[in-house]
């Protein structure tokens, strides 16, 4: 039986243009991870990852800080690689599920945090999982995403020839930057809400800030037209990152939006409540999205059946491709739409997201596919990082007027995701 004989990992911190604020905190850099595997037949698999401690577990970020939090996650990735050595190559999702409980327990012990979130573990395992998928593809002699993943899900059955790029409006995004994005053709804006202008515990101040921010963005872009939405105007995707304490305060935000003509433009509202205090959202007048709280297919089922969530944000760049496929299949069974969200990943990892996003059905309210990519807005060295993209020079690599234009070659080789990624 073919086994894994070599496991390596490298890391490169990348600075951000400015502090990237969400969940009441802010990041100043993101660590770029490369995992490399080799089997005894000489086949290699390379997978990339980006560590986002604040996104994956705000308690780790608050307790350990950015540097120590990153070192913890990197140590978990390296621990998982050590567990892989000598193991036979099997389907990656099966191998991943063997690793998760061991890596989770290791992370709890190393951090001293018994409530370490599973999302933190999955973020640590993402580059390893992608390396396993690349190695598995070579072992099987099959380089087609839909065929490789067919035993897990049948949901990757579409071909979107255009993907609209979803830019991110973070707490610090300036009016000038928002207008620039509008001029470049953006039609679905991801707006971070849940700011903490007077500290994370002052939720009244948060609500006031969120209302002002919504009105500011709406005033800047609402008058524009676009052929890519059903309403003919830009629409919004609000990301609360679990900052709201209950439906009452959230309803006050949506009432404000309704009074100012914003509510009809809100296409999606992501993760309004903390995952340990989930609330029923069926009565809310917007589509509510699960993201961090959907660690698994079972989590996704609970969100949809018990709480009324009506869309799922997929993160093959943050929660592993393997888990993403399982969540996608659960959403397919419930007839719930999905889309691919970003983790401020590098250009090469953007291709991972693109390969999945291009095969998803359209979101209700849109006329073309979409995918979030906010790396160009946030990385200080983005232009240098572009040279590391295996798809550099391909027509689908960069958006033009807010759109990734795909072609038959893109679908024939999944945008190049099976090529060996360049090392960090």
Secondary structure, 3 states (H helix, E strand, C coil): CCEEEEEEEEEEEEEEEEEEEECCEEEEEEEEEEEEEEECCCCEEEEEEEECHHHHCHHHHHHHHHHHHHHHHHHHHHHHHHHHCCCECCCHHHHHHHHHHHHHHHHHHHHCCCCCCHHHHHHHHHHHHHHHHHHHHHHHCCCCHHHHHCCCCCCCCCCCCEEEEEEEECCCCCHHHHHHHHHCCCCEEEEECCCCCCCCCCHHHHHHHHHHHHHHHHHHHCCCCCCCECCCCCEEEEECCCCECCHHHHHHHHHHHHHCCCHHHEEEEECCECHHHCCCCCCCCCCEEECCCCCCHHHHHHHHHHCCCCEEEECCCCCCHHHHHHHHHHHHHCCCEEEECCCCCCHHHHHHHHHHHCCCCCCCCECCEEEECCHHHHECCHHHHHHHCCCCCCCCCCCECCEEECCHHHHHCHHHCCCCCCCC
